[in-house]
Amino acid sequence: MQDTIVMKFGGTSVADAERIKRAARRIVAKRERGFRVVAVLSARGKATDELIAMAEEVSPAPDPREMDMLLSTGERISCALCAMAINDLGHQAVSLTGSQAGIVTDTAHTKARILDVRADRIHAALDEDKIVLVAGFQGVSTAKDVTTLGRGGSDTTAVALAAALGAAECEIYTDVAGVFSADPRIVADARKLPVVSFEEMLEMSASGAGVLQLRSVEYARNHGVRIHCRSSMEDGPGTVIVAEQDTMERPLVTAITHSTGESKITLLGVPDRPGIAARIFGALADANVNVDMIIQNEAASEGAGADMSFTVTRDDLRVARLTLEPVVDELGIGGIKEDEKMGKVSVVGAGMRSHPGVAAKVFDVLGDAGINIEMISTSPIKISCVIRAERVDDAVRGLHDAFALSGKDTVLAEDPFAGPR
Amino acid sequence: MQDTIVMKFGGTSVADAERIKRAARRIVAKRERGFRVVAVLSARGKATDELIAMAEEVSPAPDPREMDMLLSTGERISCALCAMAINDLGHQAVSLTGSQAGIVTDTAHTKARILDVRADRIHAALDEDKIVLVAGFQGVSTAKDVTTLGRGGSDTTAVALAAALGAAECEIYTDVAGVFSADPRIVADARKLPVVSFEEMLEMSASGAGVLQLRSVEYARNHGVRIHCRSSMEDGPGTVIVAEQDTMERPLVTAITHSTGESKITLLGVPDRPGIAARIFGALADANVNVDMIIQNEAASEGAGADMSFTVTRDDLRVARLTLEPVVDELGIGGIKEDEKMGKVSVVGAGMRSHPGVAAKVFDVLGDAGINIEMISTSPIKISCVIRAERVDDAVRGLHDAFALSGKDTVLAEDPFAGPR
C-alpha cells in the first residue's frame, strides 16, 4: 500500500484565494508523487478572531458550547474552498468536518482533548483514491456536540490523524522555513535546525517557540509521529522532529527561545500557614490562569510573612488580578504588586543533561551584558531566566553568540554515551 | 404537554448583533408564555452571498458537495450567536446543525429535498426545558454529507420541523408585516391580508410574492402546517396561511403579485418535427433553467417553421443562451431573439374559480392603460400576463384599484357554495 502523508496548513497558508490555490497545488503534487494524502487546514488568517469578536458583540461571556459551534465554522470554510481548488486541478477531494473525520473528544468545550480517532471514513475515501481534507482544531464530543481543541489545535488534529493512520510523516506547513536556533527576526544569522528531538521541541514550544503547539509535540512523542515543519511559501526541507537516538548529533545547546509577554505578580507579606499556597494557586488554576515560575523569599523576621512572586502571561494578568483580590483579603496578605513588562529567555539543548556548566555560562553572559535575572527555572535540558522585556533581544543575541549557534559552528557535548557518527 | 411553536427568522432579522439580540428576546418572550420553542435561523444578511463570492474566487465551477459544506456555515454562526444571547437572558438554549436536528435529505447537493425529520434530539432538548435553535437551509444526506436546500430553504426547514413536531404554528418572521394585497412599495394603500389559503399563497409565491418560499408552502399544505407570516420589527398579527375552508371569506381577487426579472427568448423558424420541443426544453431543464410561459405561433406558410417564445428569469438568461446555441445549430432553427426587460403581473384569488369574468376585466384594465400583453397563462385561481418590465408598476396599481383591494372594500365572490359568515 502507498504511504500516507498528513499535511497541515496554518491560517496564513490559507489566508486568501491565491494561498488556498497554492496549498491545493502542494497537496496535489504530493498525491502525484504516489502518496495517500490527508490535509488538515486551519481557519483563514484572522477568521477565528473575527468570529470571537462577533461573539463578544452578542454576549459578555459566551457559552462555551455555542462558542465551539461558532468557531468550528472557520476551518470548514477553508476545507471546502481548498477541496474546490483541488477538484479544479483534476483530482478528487473531499472535505470532512472534525466530526465526520472521526475526531472524538471529551466534553471540555473550547479546550477539548482528543479521546479517539475513528478514521473509517478517511480510510474509505483514501481507498477511493480521494484526497481527504479535514477541518482542524475541532472534533465531536462523546455527547455528540461540536468541540474545539483550543489555540493551535489544528497541529494536534494533524498529529492525531498521522498517528491513527500510521502516516509516514506529519508535515506542518507555516510561514517560516522550520525551527531555528533563535528567532530570525532577532538574530539575523540564526540557523535552521535540520533535526530536533521531541524533548527539545517540547521545551522550546513551552518557552516561546511559536512554530509548533506544545500539545501536538507531546502527542507526537507519545505516539511516535515524525513531524516535519516546513515553509508553505518555498520548497526545500525544514526541520524534522524525531525521537532522540544514540546516533543523533547532540549539541550542548540547540536553541535560544524567548517570550516578551510575561508579567510578574508579587504578593507581599504572605502569612506562613499550611495551605496558603494551595489556596492561592488553586484559585488561579480554577480561573484557567497558567502560572509559570514561582519563587518565595524567606520572611524578613519571624511572623512577618514572606513575599511570593510568580509569572503569568500578560494576557492572563487581568483575570489573575480579579481572581486574587478576594483571596488577598481572605488570607490577610499584605498586598499585590504587578510588573507587566517582563520577558523570558531560555536555553534549550539535549546535550546539557550531562553538562551542568551551561547554567553558569548563561548567568555570566547575562551578567556581563548588565541584564538582571529576576527568576530562574531549569529542567535537565533547559535553563529559563525571567528578565525585563526590553532586554530580551539583547539576551537572545548574547546567548546565541556565546554558544556559537549560528552557521555551522555548533558546540557539541562531549557525551561519553554518544554512539558513532 | 405544552404546545410547540416553530419560529423562523430570516437573514435581515439576524443581520447584526442588535438584531440577533432582538430575535433572542422574541424567542424568550414566547417561551415565557408557556410554549416549547424551536427557532430556525437563516444566515446573517449577506453572509451567504459572501461565501458564494469566496467560492467563485477559488473555482470557476465549485463542486456542489463542497459548496454545501461552505454555505452551511452561515446558519450555524447565526444559531450559535443567538444561543449565546438567549443564555444571557437567563434561559437555556442549544443550537443544532441541520444534521444534529435530524433533517435527512437526498443527495442532490445545493438543492436537496427533505426525506425525513428525525427529531429525537430536539425532543430530548425540549424535554429538558431548553430552547432549541436549528440552522436553517441545511441537512445531512443519506450519504452522511452536509446538504443545502436551495434559496429560501430555511422556510422549508421551519415548516418541516413544525410538521414533524406537531407544532401549533410555524411563525415566519421577516422584515415585512405579512402578506399584502400588492407590494406596498408600489401600492401605498395595499392591504395586509389577515388570512390566505395555501392555494392562493402557492400561486402568489410562484408569481413573485417574496415573503414565503414556494416549496415551504407546498410542504405546509401537504402536512397541514399553519403558517403565520409576521414582522420581526413590530408586534401585532401578520398573515395566517391555512387550508381553505367553507367558512372562509372568499374574495374574488385576493392579491396582485408581480415580478420585473423576466426575460423572453424567441426561437425563430423552429422546424415542425416531432421531438423538437422535447429536445429544446429538455436541454434547458438539464441546465437547471426554469421555463415559465411558452407560446408557439403557427408557421406563416407550410414548411416555414413556427416561432416559439418562452420566458425565463433574467438570472437564468445567460445559461439559457449558452445551452440553446448548440441546440439551435443541431435542429436547424432559424435564430434566437432575446428580450431582457420583461415583467409579469398576476391576479390571484380563490374566488375566481367560479367567476370567469376576472380574465376579461384584467385584459380591459391593462388595455385601457395602454399596456401590451405579450403572453398569458392561467390557473383556476390565477391569471398572469407577461408585459414590458417598465409598465409593471402601472399594471399593479391599475389592477389593485380595479379590483378594489385597498382598505376594507374587498369584492367578495358571490359563491353559491359559500357557507354562513
Interface residues (C-beta under 8 A of the other chain):
Chain A: A17 I20 K21 L51 M54 A55 E57 V58 S59 P60 A61 P62 D63 R65 E66 M67 M69 L70 S72 T73 R76 I77 C79 A80 L81 C82 A83 M84 A85 N87 D88 A93 V94 S95 T97 Q100 R121 K144 V146
Chain B: A17 I20 K21 L51 M54 A55 E57 V58 S59 P60 A61 P62 D63 R65 E66 M67 M69 L70 S72 T73 R76 I77 C79 A80 L81 C82 A83 M84 A85 N87 D88 A93 V94 S95 T97 Q100 R121 K144 V146
